[in-house]
Amino acid sequence: MNAYLIILAIVVMLIMLVNIYVILDISKFPYSKRRQKWMWTNVVLFLPLFGSLIYFLIGKKILSEN
């Protein structure tokens, strides 16, 4: 039983670290893209695991465009 809790804690911490990395990555884009930045930040915060995956697959390309 305790092993499952330890594994669960590690998984939750990893998801939190990935979310923090993604939010910091989003914040590096210019202020002129603030609406897109807010949208992606909300996606990552409200859908922690899937939001990060979606951002890495789609969002980074969208924010990188001019």
Secondary structure, 3 states (H helix, E strand, C coil): CHHHHHHHHHHHHHHHHHHHHHHHHHHCCCHHHHHHHHHHHHHHHHCHHHHHHHHHHHHHHHHHCC
